[in-house]
Amino acid sequence: MGVGSESLRRDVYKILPLLTASVSSGTYTHPNDTDEHDVLEFTADTQDIFISLDVNALTQSTEIREYEKIDGTNYRQISCKTYPDDFDSDTKAITIYFKQKNKDYKITLKSTVAEGADRSIPYVYRTDSKV
């Protein structure tokens, strides 16, 4: 190995995730009901997923649930937190990190009481492929 090769290797490892990352954003419209609704769904892949949801518009207690198709066929709930109860006071955005291991993954929202109107929930997510 040549001079500086260790430094170059460290730099490549810092830059590589930026080259393989994919960033997407949009707005999910949360309906005025108490049904559970899919917000984001990711097909089977091997990647890190970083999600931010802007929940400022929510006025009622809402469950944020994560699911994974562990057996490859059926979604199984892997976590559930209630906004705003399970978060620090004055929280207006929620960040979720998930290490996807070649299984489908999704996030849902379910209001415990109807909101009174549809609510716009902006989101952004980044996926870093693990090749």
C-alpha positions in Angstrom: 0.0 0.0 0.0 1.2 3.5 -0.8 1.6 6.5 1.3 -1.7 7.9 2.5 -3.6 4.8 1.6 -5.1 4.4 5.1 -6.2 8.0 5.1 -7.7 7.5 1.6 -9.6 4.4 2.8 -11.1 6.4 5.7 -12.2 9.1 3.4 -13.8 6.7 0.9 -15.8 5.1 3.8 -17.0 8.6 4.8 -18.1 9.4 1.3 -19.5 6.1 0.1 -22.8 6.4 2.1 -23.4 9.8 0.5 -23.0 8.2 -3.0 -25.3 5.3 -2.3 -27.9 7.3 -0.4 -31.3 8.1 -1.8 -33.4 11.0 -0.4 -37.1 11.4 -0.9 -39.7 13.7 0.5 -43.5 14.3 0.3 -46.6 14.8 2.3 -48.9 12.1 3.7 -52.5 13.2 4.2 -53.8 11.7 7.5 -57.6 11.1 7.2 -60.1 12.3 9.7 -60.9 8.9 11.2 -59.6 6.3 13.7 -58.5 3.7 11.2 -54.9 2.6 10.8 -53.3 4.0 7.6 -50.0 3.2 5.9 -47.7 6.3 5.7 -44.6 4.8 4.1 -43.8 1.3 2.9 -40.4 -0.1 1.8 -40.0 -3.3 -0.2 -37.4 -5.8 0.9 -33.9 -4.5 0.7 -30.7 -4.3 2.7 -30.4 -0.7 3.8 -30.5 1.8 6.6 -33.6 4.0 6.6 -33.7 7.4 8.2 -37.2 8.9 8.4 -38.5 12.3 9.7 -42.2 13.0 10.1 -43.4 16.5 10.8 -46.3 15.8 13.2 -47.0 19.5 14.0 -50.5 19.3 12.4 -51.7 16.4 14.6 -54.2 17.6 17.3 -55.2 14.2 18.7 -53.3 11.3 20.3 -51.9 9.2 17.4 -50.2 5.8 17.4 -47.1 5.5 15.2 -46.5 1.8 14.4 -43.7 0.0 12.7 -44.2 -3.3 10.9 -41.8 -5.8 9.3 -42.6 -8.9 7.1 -40.5 -11.2 9.3 -41.7 -14.3 7.5 -41.7 -12.6 4.1 -45.6 -12.8 3.9 -47.3 -11.2 6.9 -46.6 -7.9 8.5 -45.9 -8.1 12.2 -45.9 -5.1 14.5 -42.4 -4.4 15.9 -43.1 -1.2 17.8 -45.8 1.3 18.7 -45.5 4.7 20.3 -48.2 7.2 21.0 -47.8 10.9 20.0 -47.6 13.1 22.0 -47.5 10.9 25.2 -44.4 8.9 24.4 -42.3 11.9 23.3 -40.7 14.9 24.9 -43.1 17.8 25.5 -43.2 20.2 22.5 -42.0 17.5 20.1 -43.2 18.5 16.6 -41.2 16.1 14.5 -40.4 12.4 14.9 -37.2 10.7 13.6 -37.2 7.0 13.0 -34.2 4.8 12.2 -34.5 1.3 10.9 -31.9 -1.2 9.7 -33.7 -3.1 7.0 -32.5 -6.7 6.5 -34.2 -7.8 3.2 -37.7 -7.8 4.7 -40.6 -5.4 3.8 -41.0 -2.6 6.3 -43.7 0.0 6.8 -44.9 2.8 9.1 -48.6 3.5 9.9 -50.5 6.1 11.8 -53.7 5.5 13.8 -55.5 8.4 15.6 -57.2 7.3 18.8 -59.8 10.1 18.3 -60.7 11.6 14.9 -58.8 14.7 14.1 -61.8 16.8 13.0 -60.2 17.3 9.5 -57.6 15.7 7.3 -54.0 16.5 8.4 -51.0 17.1 6.2 -47.9 15.3 7.5 -44.7 16.3 5.6 -41.9 13.6 5.6 -38.4 13.1 4.3 -36.5 9.8 4.3 -33.1 8.7 3.3 -32.1 5.2 2.4 -28.5 4.1 2.5 -28.0 0.8 0.5 -25.8 -1.8 2.1 -24.2 -3.6 -0.8 
